[in-house]
C-alpha cells in the first residue's frame, strides 16, 4: 500500500509539469500568431510608403526633365493612403528630398 501512495505523488508531479509545459507552449504559439499579424501589417505599410516615396520622386524627375528649374521642384501630393512632398535645391540639381506618410486605419 505504501508503494501505491508513492506512485500517486509521482503522477501528481508529472501531471503538474506537463500542464506547465502545455501552458508555456500555448503562450508561445499565441504570441507568435499575434506578432506575425503585426509584422504583416508593418510590412504592408512599408511597401505602401516606398510606393508613395517613389511616386514623389518620379513626379519631381518628370518636372526636372521637362525643364522646371531645380529650385521650383517642390511638389506635394496624395496617393492612396499616403502623401508625399518633394523639395528641390538650387545648389544640387539632382538632389530631391522626399517625405512620405501612410495614414494608419
C-alpha positions in Angstrom: 0.0 0.0 0.0 2.9 2.4 0.7 4.2 1.7 -2.8 1.0 2.9 -4.4 0.9 6.2 -2.5 4.4 6.9 -3.7 3.3 6.3 -7.3 0.4 8.7 -6.9 2.8 11.5 -5.7 5.0 10.9 -8.8 2.0 11.1 -11.1 0.8 14.3 -9.5 4.2 16.0 -10.0 4.4 14.7 -13.6 0.9 16.0 -14.4 1.8 19.4 -13.0 5.0 19.6 -15.0 3.1 18.6 -18.2 0.4 21.2 -17.6 3.0 23.9 -17.1 4.8 22.9 -20.4 1.5 22.9 -22.2 0.6 26.3 -20.9 4.0 27.6 -22.0 3.7 26.2 -25.5 0.2 27.6 -25.9 1.5 31.0 -24.7 4.4 30.9 -27.2 2.0 29.9 -30.1 -0.4 32.8 -29.3 2.5 35.3 -29.1 3.9 34.1 -32.4 0.5 34.4 -34.0 -0.1 38.0 -32.8 3.4 39.0 -33.7 3.1 37.5 -37.1 0.0 39.6 -37.8 1.6 42.8 -36.6 4.7 42.0 -38.8 2.5 41.5 -41.8 0.8 44.9 -41.3 4.1 46.7 -40.8 5.5 45.0 -44.0 2.4 46.1 -46.0 2.8 49.7 -44.7 6.4 49.7 -45.5 5.6 48.7 -49.1 3.0 51.4 -49.3 5.4 54.1 -48.0 8.0 53.0 -50.6 5.5 53.3 -53.4 4.4 56.8 -52.2 8.0 58.0 -51.9 8.9 56.6 -55.4 5.9 58.3 -56.8 7.0 61.6 -55.4 10.5 61.1 -56.8 9.0 60.3 -60.3 6.9 63.5 -60.1 10.0 65.6 -59.3 12.0 63.8 -62.0 9.3 64.5 -64.6 9.3 68.2 -63.7 13.1 68.3 -63.9 13.2 66.6 -67.3 10.5 69.0 -68.7 12.6 72.0 -67.8 11.4 73.0 -64.4 14.0 75.0 -62.5 15.7 73.0 -59.7 14.6 75.4 -57.0 11.0 75.0 -58.2 10.8 71.2 -57.9 8.6 71.4 -54.8 5.6 69.2 -55.1 3.1 67.7 -52.7 0.5 65.0 -53.5 -1.7 62.3 -52.1 -1.5 58.7 -53.4 -3.8 56.1 -51.9 -3.4 56.2 -48.1 -0.2 58.3 -48.2 1.1 61.6 -49.2 4.5 62.9 -50.5 6.3 66.1 -50.7 9.5 67.0 -52.6 11.8 69.9 -52.4 14.5 70.7 -55.0 17.5 72.8 -54.1 19.4 75.3 -56.3 22.9 74.0 -55.5 22.4 70.3 -56.1 20.0 69.9 -59.0 20.0 66.1 -58.9 19.1 66.0 -55.1 15.5 65.7 -54.1 14.3 65.4 -50.6 11.4 63.0 -50.0 8.9 62.5 -47.2 6.1 60.1 -47.2 3.3 59.4 -44.7 0.9 56.5 -44.5 -2.3 57.0 -42.7 -3.0 54.3 -40.1 -6.5 52.9 -40.1 
